[in-house]
Amino acid sequence: MRFSTLSLIPPLLLLFTGCGKPSESEPASPSTSSKEAMNRLANATSPYLQQHKTNPVDWYPWGEEAFAAAREQNKPIFLSVGYSTCHWCHVMARESFSNPDTAAIMNEHFINIKVDREERPDVDQVYMTYVQATTGSGGWPMSVWLTPELKPFFGGTYFPPRDAYGRPGFPSILEQIAEAWENDATGIREASQQAITQLRRLSEAGHGGDLPEAELAREALQTFRQRFDAQFGGFGDAPKFPTPSVHDFLQLKARRTDPPLADEALVMSINTLRAVSRGGIHDHVGGGFHRYAVDREWRIPHYEKMLYDQAQLVTAFLGAYRLTDEDEFARTARDTLAYVLRDMTHPNGGFYSAEDADSLATPDAPHKTEGAFYIWTADEIDEILGDRAPRFKEVFGIKPDGNAPPGTDPHGELAGTNTLYLQSEADPEFAPDLARLREVRNKRPHPHLDDKVLSGWNGLMISAFAIASRDLDDPAYLRAAEAAAQFLFARLYDQERGVLLRSYRDGPAGIDGFASDYAYVIEGLLNLYEAGFDIRWLQWADRLQNKMDALFLDTTHGGYFDTTGEDPSVLLRQKDGFDGAEPSPNSTAALNLVRLADMLDQPERREQAAKLFQAFSENLKRLPTSAPKMLVALDAYYAKPRQVVIAGKPNADDTRAMLRLANQNAAPYQVVLLADGGPGQTFLSEHSEFFRALSPMENRATLFLCEDFVCQLPVNDLEKAKELLAGRFSNGAQ
């Protein structure tokens, strides 16, 4: 089949791509010897680009050298975007980018660019918007063809290596695009300009409107009810994602809505989290969570592990624990935090990005396969556990011929093997068995670890450890959160310019942070302050919010752009308001603004939040379930500012006891502040005169319960403080 110019570039209509793999992480390319020829990626900091440094493809990193070559040679650009733990990226690398014949076509006709989407989410977002608009779906690897002016004219995701079933393989597509460019480069350029123009209009449309009403949350809740899988938990059919932002919203509604909707919200959240915790998506042997389940019952995972999932799921499980006091949720949170500390923590305190889905089944295997590190045969379980095996196999779903249902393993990589999932709640009696399996598993070839440290994802993980230190009263978690924050301050913060950096791996990658980095780090610092009351974290959060405003705030229409707009190679300046695998920077920023307003008596920040909500008003009204965390922020905006202030000596026993009590009786949107008689109180007093006069009564830690810094009579007795908190914050249903 030949492509005409029009079939290559139907602006914003469905394209024929023959792809559409899910956005999954992908394993490293086959190992290579140091004697192999290196391409231009050899000096890249990105683990993903490093995986492709010995491809026969003449790869360029994203940058002016590649752009100039495309202009000078009048060649189109082939842009390949992925990340180092992406499964289908590895498949395409093995099938196509490692193939000398395919590489020869690429090198002759195109300037080939590799981008790590985790280092450059700005580049990824522009072209993912194009691919989704023109194909109806997206994912990684993302494959996009651009003019030398960086404007897209054809794209998709994974392309197979050969023609099959009437669809062209990757080499055929390359040759046909090259021919189309040779015959009508002018027409392609014109159509690509039209595509960018339409994408720019789309990105600018729909911003602005009235302040959304709180009633939108009720509409979203009704939609989640319709999509809820009452039998197995989760929303919709397979594949199933744990969607932490949805749990933030549902748990809020469980606390802030009257029955029966409150009860339904609670059931949807805790039943889903139970299913996630007991399912195969949970690594029962080593801790933590895989990316998603390919089946409706949560039993067969896609095996990659992402830091942002660990962080947000810990927060979700802790929220369920606060609502139910069920120890299963606390155990799952601890299990996940233990995994992160053991396997994903830099020696100096930062957190690594991800672990691959794929690994070698044996050291001499020809290539990596999905789940090889995690799966078991029934015979292996028998051999390792002996007499304990029959009961273990019964409880963990182990079957003689494997437990992957038909249709969940299209490539046969799991054939005859088992993932572990619980048939009921975890039983501590199996802890020794799981420890023995972990000992055996650790002798297998390990999945690739993406050991770059991303500032934004670390912000999410700092939040998780900080909240865990409060909810589980564990100072070790506070120390982990503080170590990560110190790592960011020392290595991913340019103090001279006052800006965050995006990525660190053996040194900063030289990429400034994006709006999401600021939003997530600010959120982490606010949670860290409320966990340990070290004022430097609140001070830094305040400075970062000011810098985020300077770099990303849309002062005309409200809300935050994802980028600064200063990089001419990034063709679209977009505002992200969609809460997906990660919460949107605007949802997170909205909640940060409300919290900072309530902590530092900054009413102008509430006004800023209001303009943000107005910017996304039409989107929220059209599809409120697309932004559940923004609905949480909107609810916080409508709530009265509430402060619990404790005057006492830092780290004194009575102060810590009063703080624990405040945390145990926390209401939604309650902020907790410490008047320490020292630098913390001095900083708070600079923002509000209210703090200057606060001091302990009778030299005992004293609690002040306030609304908008207007307080009830202070108490310095724990029982009276408990009664005061319980009476004031009993439910607050809306």
C-alpha positions as CSV (number, residue, x, y, z in Angstrom):
1,M,0.0,0.0,0.0
2,R,1.3,3.4,-0.9
3,F,0.8,6.5,1.2
4,S,-0.3,9.7,-0.4
5,T,0.4,13.0,1.3
6,L,-3.1,13.1,2.5
7,S,-3.1,9.6,3.9
8,L,0.1,10.5,5.7
9,I,-1.3,13.7,7.2
10,P,-5.0,13.6,7.9
11,P,-4.9,16.4,10.5
12,L,-6.6,15.3,13.7
13,L,-8.4,12.4,12.1
14,L,-7.8,8.7,12.7
15,L,-4.6,7.5,11.0
16,F,-3.9,4.0,9.8
17,T,-0.9,3.0,12.0
18,G,-1.3,-0.7,12.7
19,C,-0.2,-0.2,16.3
20,G,-1.6,0.9,19.6
21,K,0.2,-1.0,22.3
22,P,-0.4,0.1,25.9
23,S,1.9,2.6,27.4
24,E,4.2,0.1,29.1
25,S,7.7,0.1,30.2
26,E,10.3,-1.7,28.4
27,P,13.4,-3.8,29.3
28,A,16.9,-3.0,28.2
29,S,18.3,-3.9,24.9
30,P,20.4,-7.1,24.7
31,S,23.7,-6.7,26.4
32,T,26.6,-5.6,24.3
33,S,30.3,-5.7,24.6
34,S,32.4,-2.6,25.1
35,K,34.0,-3.2,21.7
36,E,30.8,-2.6,19.8
37,A,30.5,0.7,17.9
38,M,28.8,3.5,19.7
39,N,26.4,6.0,18.2
40,R,25.8,9.6,19.5
41,L,23.9,8.3,22.5
42,A,27.0,7.0,24.2
43,N,27.5,10.1,26.4
44,A,23.8,10.5,27.3
45,T,22.8,10.6,31.0
46,S,19.5,8.8,30.4
47,P,19.5,5.0,31.0
48,Y,17.0,4.7,28.1
49,L,19.3,6.5,25.6
50,Q,22.2,4.4,26.9
51,Q,20.2,1.2,26.1
52,H,20.3,2.3,22.4
53,K,24.0,3.5,22.2
54,T,25.1,0.4,20.3
55,N,22.2,0.2,17.8
56,P,23.3,0.4,14.2
57,V,20.8,3.3,13.9
58,D,22.6,6.7,13.8
59,W,20.7,8.1,16.7
60,Y,20.8,11.7,17.8
61,P,19.7,13.0,21.2
62,W,17.1,15.8,21.0
63,G,18.9,19.0,20.3
64,E,20.2,21.5,17.8
65,E,22.8,19.1,16.3
66,A,20.0,16.9,15.0
67,F,17.7,19.7,14.0
68,A,20.5,21.4,12.0
69,A,21.3,18.1,10.2
70,A,17.7,17.7,9.2
71,R,17.6,21.2,7.8
72,E,20.9,21.0,6.0
73,Q,20.1,17.6,4.5
74,N,16.4,18.3,4.0
75,K,15.5,15.0,5.6
76,P,12.5,14.3,7.7
77,I,13.1,13.3,11.3
78,F,12.1,10.0,12.8
79,L,11.4,10.6,16.5
80,S,11.3,7.6,18.9
81,V,10.2,8.3,22.4
82,G,10.2,5.8,25.3
83,Y,11.7,5.0,28.6
84,S,14.2,2.5,30.0
85,T,11.7,0.1,31.7
86,C,9.2,0.1,28.8
87,H,8.3,-3.4,27.6
88,W,7.2,-2.6,24.0
89,C,10.1,-0.2,23.6
90,H,12.4,-3.1,24.2
91,V,10.5,-5.3,21.7
92,M,10.8,-2.7,19.0
93,A,14.4,-2.1,19.8
94,R,15.1,-5.8,19.4
95,E,13.0,-6.3,16.3
96,S,13.8,-3.1,14.4
97,F,16.5,-0.8,15.9
98,S,19.0,-3.6,16.3
99,N,18.4,-4.9,12.7
100,P,21.1,-3.6,10.4
101,D,18.8,-3.7,7.3
102,T,16.2,-1.6,9.0
103,A,18.8,0.7,10.4
104,A,20.2,1.2,6.9
105,I,16.8,2.5,5.7
106,M,16.5,4.8,8.7
107,N,20.0,6.2,8.3
108,E,19.7,6.8,4.6
109,H,16.3,8.6,4.6
110,F,15.9,10.1,8.1
111,I,17.5,12.0,10.9
112,N,16.8,9.7,13.8
113,I,16.2,11.1,17.3
114,K,15.8,9.2,20.6
115,V,14.0,10.9,23.6
116,D,13.6,9.7,27.1
117,R,10.0,10.7,28.0
118,E,10.9,10.8,31.7
119,E,13.7,13.3,31.1
120,R,11.8,15.3,28.5
121,P,8.0,15.1,29.3
122,D,7.6,18.4,27.4
123,V,8.8,16.9,24.1
124,D,6.8,13.7,24.7
125,Q,3.6,15.6,25.5
126,V,3.6,17.6,22.3
127,Y,3.9,14.6,20.0
128,M,1.7,12.3,22.1
129,T,-1.0,14.9,21.8
130,Y,-0.6,14.7,18.0
131,V,-0.5,10.8,18.0
132,Q,-3.6,10.6,20.2
133,A,-5.5,13.2,18.1
134,T,-4.7,11.5,14.8
135,T,-4.9,7.8,15.8
136,G,-7.3,7.8,18.8
137,S,-4.8,6.2,21.1
138,G,-1.2,6.5,22.4
139,G,1.5,4.8,24.2
140,W,5.2,3.9,24.2
141,P,7.3,3.5,22.2
142,M,6.0,6.5,20.4
143,S,7.0,6.8,16.8
144,V,6.5,10.1,15.0
145,W,7.8,11.5,11.8
146,L,8.6,15.3,11.7
147,T,9.5,17.9,9.2
148,P,13.0,19.5,9.7
149,E,11.0,22.3,11.4
150,L,9.9,19.7,14.0
151,K,6.2,19.6,12.9
152,P,4.6,16.1,13.0
153,F,3.1,14.6,9.9
154,F,2.7,10.9,10.7
155,G,2.8,8.9,13.9
156,G,1.9,5.9,16.0
157,T,3.3,3.7,18.7
158,Y,4.8,0.2,18.2
159,F,5.3,-1.0,14.7
160,P,6.0,-4.6,13.9
161,P,9.1,-5.6,12.0
162,R,7.3,-7.2,9.0
163,D,4.2,-6.7,6.8
164,A,1.4,-8.9,8.1
165,Y,-2.4,-9.2,7.9
166,G,-2.6,-6.4,5.3
167,R,-0.7,-3.9,7.5
168,P,2.7,-2.7,6.7
169,G,5.7,-3.4,9.0
170,F,8.1,-0.8,10.1
171,P,10.5,-1.1,7.1
172,S,7.7,-0.7,4.7
173,I,6.4,2.4,6.5
174,L,9.9,3.9,6.5
175,E,10.3,3.4,2.7
176,Q,6.8,4.7,1.9
177,I,7.3,7.8,4.1
178,A,10.7,8.4,2.5
179,E,9.1,8.2,-1.0
180,A,6.2,10.5,0.0
181,W,8.8,13.1,1.3
182,E,10.8,12.9,-1.9
183,N,7.7,13.4,-4.1
184,D,5.9,16.1,-2.1
185,A,7.9,17.6,0.8
186,T,6.2,20.9,0.2
187,G,2.7,19.3,0.6
188,I,3.8,17.5,3.7
189,R,5.2,20.6,5.3
190,E,1.9,22.5,4.6
191,A,-0.2,19.7,6.1
192,S,2.1,19.4,9.2
193,Q,1.7,23.2,9.7
194,Q,-2.1,22.7,9.6
195,A,-1.8,19.9,12.2
196,I,0.2,22.1,14.5
197,T,-2.2,25.0,14.1
198,Q,-5.1,22.8,15.0
199,L,-3.3,21.3,18.0
200,R,-2.5,24.8,19.2
201,R,-6.1,25.8,18.9
202,L,-7.1,22.7,20.8
203,S,-4.6,23.4,23.6
204,E,-5.9,27.0,23.9
205,A,-9.6,26.1,23.8
206,G,-11.9,25.5,26.7
207,H,-9.9,27.6,29.2
208,G,-11.9,30.0,31.2
209,G,-15.4,30.1,32.7
210,D,-17.2,30.5,36.0
211,L,-15.8,29.1,39.2
212,P,-16.9,25.4,39.2
213,E,-19.5,24.4,41.8
214,A,-18.8,21.9,44.5
215,E,-21.7,19.9,43.1
216,L,-19.4,18.6,40.4
217,A,-18.0,16.2,42.9
218,R,-21.4,14.5,43.3
219,E,-21.6,14.1,39.5
220,A,-18.2,12.5,39.4
221,L,-19.1,10.2,42.3
222,Q,-22.2,9.0,40.3
223,T,-20.1,8.3,37.3
224,F,-17.6,6.3,39.4
225,R,-20.5,4.3,40.8
226,Q,-21.6,3.4,37.2
227,R,-18.1,2.2,36.3
228,F,-17.3,0.4,39.5
229,D,-16.7,-3.3,39.2
230,A,-18.6,-4.5,42.3
231,Q,-17.4,-8.1,41.9
232,F,-13.6,-7.6,41.6
233,G,-13.0,-3.9,42.4
234,G,-11.7,-1.3,40.2
235,F,-13.3,0.6,37.4
236,G,-14.2,-0.7,34.0
237,D,-12.8,-3.8,32.4
238,A,-9.3,-5.1,31.8
239,P,-6.7,-3.8,31.7
240,K,-7.1,-2.4,35.2
241,F,-5.0,0.4,36.8
242,P,-5.1,1.2,40.5
243,T,-5.8,4.9,39.8
244,P,-4.6,6.5,43.1
245,S,-6.1,9.9,42.4
246,V,-9.5,8.3,42.2
247,H,-8.9,7.0,45.8
248,D,-8.0,10.4,47.0
249,F,-11.4,11.6,45.7
250,L,-13.4,8.6,47.0
251,Q,-11.8,8.8,50.4
252,L,-12.6,12.5,50.6
253,K,-16.2,11.8,49.7
254,A,-16.4,9.1,52.4
255,R,-15.5,11.8,54.9
256,R,-17.2,14.8,53.5
257,T,-20.5,13.4,52.1
258,D,-23.6,12.3,53.9
259,P,-24.8,8.6,53.8
260,P,-25.5,6.7,51.7
261,L,-23.1,8.2,49.2
262,A,-20.3,8.4,51.8
263,D,-20.7,4.7,52.4
264,E,-20.7,3.9,48.7
265,A,-17.5,6.0,48.2
266,L,-15.8,4.2,51.0
267,V,-16.8,0.8,49.6
268,M,-15.5,1.6,46.2
269,S,-12.2,2.6,47.5
270,I,-11.5,0.0,50.1
271,N,-12.8,-2.9,48.1
272,T,-10.6,-1.9,45.2
273,L,-7.6,-1.4,47.4
274,R,-8.2,-4.8,49.0
275,A,-8.3,-6.4,45.5
276,V,-5.1,-4.6,44.5
277,S,-3.3,-5.6,47.7
278,R,-4.3,-9.2,47.4
279,G,-3.9,-9.5,43.6
280,G,-0.9,-10.3,41.5
281,I,-0.3,-6.6,40.8
282,H,1.1,-6.7,44.4
283,D,4.6,-8.2,44.6
284,H,3.9,-10.4,47.6
285,V,7.5,-11.7,47.7
286,G,9.5,-8.5,47.4
287,G,7.0,-5.7,48.1
288,G,5.7,-2.9,46.0
289,F,3.3,-2.8,43.1
290,H,3.5,-3.6,39.4
291,R,2.1,-1.1,36.9
292,Y,-1.3,-2.6,36.2
293,A,-3.3,-5.8,35.8
294,V,-4.0,-7.2,32.3
295,D,-7.1,-9.1,33.6
296,R,-10.3,-8.1,35.3
297,E,-9.5,-10.0,38.5
298,W,-6.2,-8.2,39.2
299,R,-4.3,-11.5,39.0
300,I,-1.9,-11.1,36.1
301,P,0.2,-8.0,36.2
302,H,2.2,-6.0,33.7
303,Y,5.4,-6.4,35.7
304,E,7.2,-3.1,35.6
305,K,7.4,-1.0,38.8
306,M,7.2,2.8,38.7
307,L,8.2,5.0,41.6
308,Y,5.1,7.2,41.2
309,D,2.9,4.2,41.6
310,Q,4.6,3.2,44.9
311,A,4.3,6.7,46.2
312,Q,0.6,7.3,45.4
313,L,-0.5,3.8,46.4
314,V,1.1,4.2,49.8
315,T,-0.9,7.3,50.3
316,A,-4.1,5.6,49.2
317,F,-3.6,2.7,51.5
318,L,-2.8,5.0,54.4
319,G,-6.0,6.8,53.6
320,A,-7.9,3.6,53.7
321,Y,-6.2,2.7,57.0
322,R,-7.3,6.0,58.6
323,L,-10.9,5.4,57.5
324,T,-11.2,1.8,58.5
325,D,-8.4,1.1,61.1
326,E,-7.9,-2.2,59.2
327,D,-4.4,-3.4,59.7
328,E,-4.3,-5.0,56.2
329,F,-4.0,-1.5,54.7
330,A,-1.2,-0.4,57.0
331,R,0.7,-3.6,56.4
332,T,0.5,-3.1,52.6
333,A,1.8,0.5,53.0
334,R,4.7,-0.7,55.1
335,D,5.4,-3.5,52.7
336,T,5.7,-1.0,49.8
337,L,7.8,1.5,51.7
338,A,10.2,-1.4,52.7
339,Y,10.5,-2.3,49.0
340,V,11.4,1.4,48.1
341,L,13.9,1.7,50.9
342,R,15.6,-1.6,50.0
343,D,15.5,-1.6,46.2
344,M,14.9,2.0,44.9
345,T,16.8,4.3,47.2
346,H,20.0,6.1,46.3
347,P,22.8,5.8,48.9
348,N,22.4,9.6,49.6
349,G,18.7,9.5,50.0
350,G,17.0,10.1,46.6
351,F,14.6,7.6,45.0
352,Y,15.2,5.8,41.7
353,S,12.6,5.9,39.0
354,A,11.6,2.4,38.0
355,E,12.3,-1.3,37.6
356,D,11.8,-3.1,34.3
357,A,9.1,-5.6,33.5
358,D,11.5,-7.7,31.5
359,S,14.6,-9.7,32.6
360,L,16.5,-12.7,31.6
361,A,14.9,-16.0,32.6
362,T,18.4,-17.5,32.9
363,P,21.8,-15.8,32.6
364,D,22.3,-17.3,29.2
365,A,18.8,-16.6,27.8
366,P,18.9,-15.0,24.3
367,H,16.8,-12.0,25.3
368,K,14.7,-10.7,28.2
369,T,11.0,-11.7,28.7
370,E,8.3,-10.1,30.7
371,G,8.0,-11.2,34.3
372,A,10.9,-13.7,34.2
373,F,12.1,-12.4,37.6
374,Y,8.7,-12.7,39.3
375,I,7.0,-15.9,38.1
376,W,7.1,-19.4,39.4
377,T,6.4,-22.9,38.3
378,A,4.5,-25.2,40.6
379,D,7.5,-27.5,40.7
380,E,9.7,-24.7,42.0
381,I,7.3,-24.0,44.8
382,D,7.3,-27.6,45.8
383,E,11.1,-27.8,45.7
384,I,11.6,-24.6,47.7
385,L,8.9,-25.0,50.3
386,G,8.6,-28.7,50.7
387,D,5.8,-29.8,53.1
388,R,4.6,-26.2,53.3
389,A,4.0,-26.0,49.5
390,P,0.5,-27.5,49.2
391,R,-1.1,-25.0,51.6
392,F,0.9,-22.1,50.1
393,K,-0.1,-23.1,46.6
394,E,-3.8,-23.2,47.6
395,V,-3.7,-19.8,49.2
396,F,-1.6,-18.1,46.5
397,G,-3.4,-19.4,43.5
398,I,-0.6,-21.7,42.2
399,K,-1.7,-24.1,39.5
400,P,0.3,-27.0,38.0
401,D,0.0,-25.7,34.5
402,G,0.2,-22.0,35.3
403,N,-2.5,-19.5,36.3
404,A,-2.5,-17.0,33.5
405,P,-6.1,-17.1,32.1
406,P,-6.5,-17.5,28.3
407,G,-6.0,-14.2,26.5
408,T,-3.9,-12.5,29.2
409,D,-0.6,-13.7,27.8
410,P,-0.7,-13.2,24.0
411,H,3.1,-13.8,23.6
412,G,3.3,-17.0,25.7
413,E,5.9,-15.5,28.1
414,L,4.0,-16.7,31.1
415,A,3.1,-20.1,29.8
416,G,3.2,-22.8,32.5
417,T,4.1,-20.4,35.2
418,N,2.3,-18.6,38.0
419,T,2.1,-15.2,39.5
420,L,1.2,-15.0,43.2
421,Y,-2.1,-13.7,44.3
422,L,-4.0,-14.1,47.5
423,Q,-7.4,-15.9,47.7
424,S,-8.1,-14.1,51.0
425,E,-6.5,-11.7,53.4
426,A,-2.7,-12.2,53.9
427,D,-1.8,-14.5,56.8
428,P,1.4,-13.8,58.7
429,E,2.0,-17.6,58.8
430,F,3.3,-17.3,55.2
431,A,6.0,-14.7,56.0
432,P,8.8,-17.3,56.3
433,D,7.7,-18.9,53.0
434,L,7.7,-15.5,51.2
435,A,11.1,-14.8,52.7
436,R,12.5,-18.1,51.4
437,L,11.1,-17.3,47.9
438,R,12.7,-13.9,48.0
439,E,16.0,-15.5,48.9
440,V,15.7,-17.8,45.9
441,R,14.4,-15.1,43.6
442,N,17.3,-12.8,44.4
443,K,19.7,-15.3,42.7
444,R,17.9,-14.8,39.4
445,P,19.0,-12.2,36.9
446,H,17.5,-9.0,38.1
447,P,15.4,-6.6,36.0
448,H,17.0,-3.4,34.8
449,L,16.8,-0.6,37.4
450,D,16.4,2.9,36.0
451,D,18.6,4.6,38.6
452,K,18.0,8.2,37.6
453,V,16.4,10.4,40.2
454,L,13.5,12.6,39.0
455,S,12.7,15.6,41.2
456,G,8.9,15.4,40.8
457,W,8.6,11.7,41.4
458,N,10.7,12.1,44.5
459,G,8.3,14.8,45.6
460,L,5.5,12.2,45.5
461,M,7.6,9.7,47.4
462,I,8.5,12.3,50.0
463,S,4.8,12.8,50.6
464,A,4.3,9.1,51.0
465,F,7.0,8.7,53.6
466,A,6.0,11.9,55.4
467,I,2.4,10.9,55.7
468,A,3.4,7.3,56.7
469,S,5.6,8.7,59.5
470,R,2.5,10.5,60.9
471,D,-0.1,7.9,60.3
472,L,2.0,4.9,61.5
473,D,4.0,6.9,64.0
474,D,7.3,5.7,62.6
475,P,10.3,8.1,62.8
476,A,12.3,6.0,60.3
477,Y,9.9,7.1,57.6
478,L,10.4,10.7,58.5
479,R,14.1,10.2,58.3
480,A,13.7,8.7,54.8
481,A,11.6,11.7,53.7
482,E,14.1,14.2,55.1
483,A,17.0,12.4,53.4
484,A,15.2,12.6,50.0
485,A,14.4,16.2,50.5
486,Q,18.0,17.0,51.3
487,F,19.1,15.1,48.2
488,L,16.8,17.2,46.1
489,F,18.0,20.4,47.7
490,A,21.7,19.5,47.3
491,R,21.6,17.9,43.8
492,L,18.5,19.0,42.0
493,Y,18.1,22.6,43.0
494,D,20.1,25.4,41.4
495,Q,20.3,27.7,44.4
496,E,21.8,30.6,42.4
497,R,18.8,30.7,40.0
498,G,16.3,29.3,42.5
499,V,15.1,26.6,40.1
500,L,14.5,22.9,40.3
501,L,16.3,20.6,38.0
502,R,14.5,17.6,36.4
503,S,16.8,14.6,36.6
504,Y,20.0,13.4,38.3
505,R,22.2,10.4,37.4
506,D,25.8,10.7,38.4
507,G,25.2,14.4,38.2
508,P,22.3,16.7,37.1
509,A,21.1,16.1,33.5
510,G,21.1,19.8,32.7
511,I,17.3,19.9,32.3
512,D,15.3,22.5,34.2
513,G,12.2,21.2,36.0
514,F,8.7,21.4,34.6
515,A,5.5,22.5,36.3
516,S,4.9,18.9,37.6
517,D,8.3,18.8,39.3
518,Y,7.5,22.0,41.2
519,A,4.0,20.9,42.1
520,Y,5.0,17.5,43.4
521,V,8.0,18.7,45.3
522,I,6.0,21.5,46.9
523,E,3.4,19.0,48.0
524,G,6.1,16.7,49.4
525,L,7.6,19.6,51.4
526,L,4.3,20.7,52.8
527,N,3.7,17.1,54.0
528,L,7.2,16.9,55.3
529,Y,6.8,20.0,57.3
530,E,3.6,18.7,58.9
531,A,5.3,15.5,59.8
532,G,8.5,16.8,61.4
533,F,7.9,20.6,61.7
534,D,11.4,21.5,60.4
535,I,10.6,25.0,59.2
536,R,13.2,25.0,56.4
537,W,10.9,22.7,54.3
538,L,7.9,25.1,54.6
539,Q,10.3,27.9,53.7
540,W,11.5,26.1,50.7
541,A,8.0,25.2,49.6
542,D,7.0,28.9,49.8
543,R,10.1,29.9,47.6
544,L,9.4,27.1,45.1
545,Q,5.7,28.2,44.8
546,N,6.9,31.8,44.0
547,K,9.3,30.4,41.4
548,M,6.6,28.2,39.9
549,D,4.4,31.2,39.6
550,A,7.1,33.2,37.9
551,L,7.9,30.4,35.4
552,F,4.6,28.7,34.6
553,L,1.6,30.8,35.8
554,D,-0.8,32.0,33.1
555,T,-1.4,35.4,34.5
556,T,-4.2,36.1,32.0
557,H,-6.4,33.1,32.2
558,G,-5.2,31.3,35.3
559,G,-3.6,27.9,35.8
560,Y,-0.1,26.7,35.0
561,F,1.5,25.9,31.7
562,D,3.5,22.7,31.8
563,T,6.6,24.4,30.4
564,T,8.2,27.9,30.5
565,G,7.8,28.4,26.8
566,E,11.5,29.4,26.5
567,D,12.5,26.3,24.5
568,P,11.8,27.0,20.8
569,S,12.0,23.3,20.0
570,V,8.9,22.6,22.1
571,L,6.1,23.7,19.7
572,L,3.2,23.8,22.0
573,R,2.8,25.3,25.5
574,Q,0.1,23.3,27.1
575,K,-1.8,23.2,30.4
576,D,-2.3,19.7,31.8
577,G,-5.5,19.2,33.9
578,F,-5.8,15.4,33.5
579,D,-5.2,13.2,36.5
580,G,-3.8,10.0,35.0
581,A,-1.0,7.7,36.2
582,E,0.4,10.9,37.8
583,P,-1.8,13.7,39.1
584,S,-1.8,16.8,36.9
585,P,0.5,19.6,37.9
586,N,-2.6,21.9,38.0
587,S,-4.6,19.6,40.3
588,T,-1.6,19.3,42.6
589,A,-0.8,23.0,42.5
590,A,-4.4,24.0,43.3
591,L,-4.3,22.0,46.5
592,N,-0.8,23.4,47.3
593,L,-2.1,26.9,46.9
594,V,-5.0,26.3,49.3
595,R,-2.7,24.7,51.9
596,L,-0.1,27.5,51.6
597,A,-2.9,30.1,52.0
598,D,-4.1,28.4,55.2
599,M,-0.6,27.8,56.6
600,L,0.9,31.2,55.9
601,D,-2.2,33.4,55.9
602,Q,-1.9,34.2,52.2
603,P,-5.5,34.9,50.9
604,E,-4.0,35.9,47.5
605,R,-3.1,32.2,47.0
606,R,-6.8,31.2,47.4
607,E,-7.6,33.8,44.7
608,Q,-4.9,32.2,42.5
609,A,-6.5,28.8,43.1
610,A,-9.9,30.2,42.1
611,K,-8.5,31.4,38.8
612,L,-7.0,28.0,38.2
613,F,-10.3,26.4,38.7
614,Q,-11.9,28.8,36.4
615,A,-9.3,28.0,33.7
616,F,-10.3,24.4,33.8
617,S,-14.0,25.0,34.5
618,E,-15.3,23.8,31.1
619,N,-13.2,20.7,31.2
620,L,-14.4,19.9,34.7
621,K,-18.0,20.4,33.8
622,R,-17.7,18.2,30.7
623,L,-15.8,15.4,32.3
624,P,-15.3,15.7,36.1
625,T,-14.0,12.2,36.5
626,S,-10.9,13.2,34.4
627,A,-9.6,15.3,37.2
628,P,-10.5,13.7,40.6
629,K,-7.6,15.3,42.4
630,M,-8.7,18.7,41.1
631,L,-12.1,18.0,42.6
632,V,-10.4,17.3,45.9
633,A,-8.6,20.7,45.6
634,L,-11.9,22.4,44.7
635,D,-13.5,20.9,47.8
636,A,-10.6,22.2,49.9
637,Y,-11.1,25.7,48.3
638,Y,-14.7,25.8,49.4
639,A,-13.9,24.6,52.9
640,K,-13.2,27.1,55.7
641,P,-9.5,27.6,56.4
642,R,-8.6,25.5,59.5
643,Q,-5.5,25.5,61.6
644,V,-4.3,23.4,64.5
645,V,-1.5,25.2,66.1
646,I,0.6,23.7,68.8
647,A,2.8,25.9,71.0
648,G,5.6,23.9,72.5
649,K,9.3,23.0,72.5
650,P,10.3,21.1,69.4
651,N,10.7,17.3,70.0
652,A,9.6,17.6,73.7
653,D,7.5,14.6,74.8
654,D,4.4,16.7,75.5
655,T,4.7,18.5,72.1
656,R,5.1,15.2,70.2
657,A,2.1,13.8,72.1
658,M,0.0,16.8,71.2
659,L,1.1,16.5,67.6
660,R,0.3,12.8,67.4
661,L,-3.2,13.6,68.8
662,A,-3.7,16.3,66.1
663,N,-2.7,13.9,63.4
664,Q,-4.8,11.1,64.7
665,N,-7.9,13.4,64.7
666,A,-7.0,15.1,61.5
667,A,-9.9,16.5,59.4
668,P,-9.8,17.0,55.7
669,Y,-7.7,20.1,54.9
670,Q,-6.6,20.7,58.5
671,V,-3.2,22.2,58.6
672,V,-1.0,21.6,61.6
673,L,1.6,24.2,62.6
674,L,4.2,24.4,65.3
675,A,4.9,27.6,67.3
676,D,8.3,26.5,68.5
677,G,9.5,29.7,70.1
678,G,12.4,29.8,67.7
679,P,13.0,30.1,63.9
680,G,9.8,28.3,62.9
681,Q,7.6,30.7,64.9
682,T,9.7,33.6,63.6
683,F,9.0,32.6,60.0
684,L,5.3,32.0,60.6
685,S,5.1,35.4,62.4
686,E,6.5,37.1,59.3
687,H,3.3,36.0,57.5
688,S,0.8,36.4,60.2
689,E,0.8,38.5,63.4
690,F,-1.3,35.8,64.9
691,F,1.8,33.7,65.7
692,R,3.8,36.3,67.6
693,A,1.9,36.0,70.8
694,L,1.5,32.2,70.9
695,S,3.2,30.4,73.8
696,P,2.7,27.3,75.9
697,M,0.4,27.7,78.9
698,E,2.0,26.7,82.2
699,N,5.0,25.5,80.3
700,R,3.0,22.6,78.8
701,A,2.4,22.1,75.1
702,T,-0.8,23.9,74.2
703,L,-3.2,23.3,71.3
704,F,-5.0,26.2,69.5
705,L,-7.9,25.2,67.3
706,C,-8.6,27.9,64.7
707,E,-10.6,28.8,61.7
708,D,-8.9,31.4,59.5
709,F,-6.6,32.1,62.5
710,V,-9.5,32.9,64.8
711,C,-9.2,30.4,67.6
712,Q,-11.1,28.7,70.4
713,L,-9.8,28.7,73.9
714,P,-6.5,26.9,74.0
715,V,-6.0,23.6,75.9
716,N,-2.9,22.0,77.3
717,D,-4.4,18.7,78.4
718,L,-4.4,15.8,76.0
719,E,-7.9,14.6,77.0
720,K,-9.4,18.0,76.6
721,A,-7.6,18.5,73.3
722,K,-9.0,15.2,72.1
723,E,-12.5,16.3,73.0
724,L,-12.0,19.6,71.3
725,L,-10.7,18.1,68.0
726,A,-13.4,15.4,68.0
727,G,-16.2,17.9,68.5
728,R,-15.0,20.4,66.0
729,F,-14.0,18.0,63.2
730,S,-16.5,15.2,63.7
731,N,-17.4,14.9,60.0
732,G,-18.0,18.2,58.2
733,A,-20.1,16.5,55.6
734,Q,-21.0,18.4,52.4
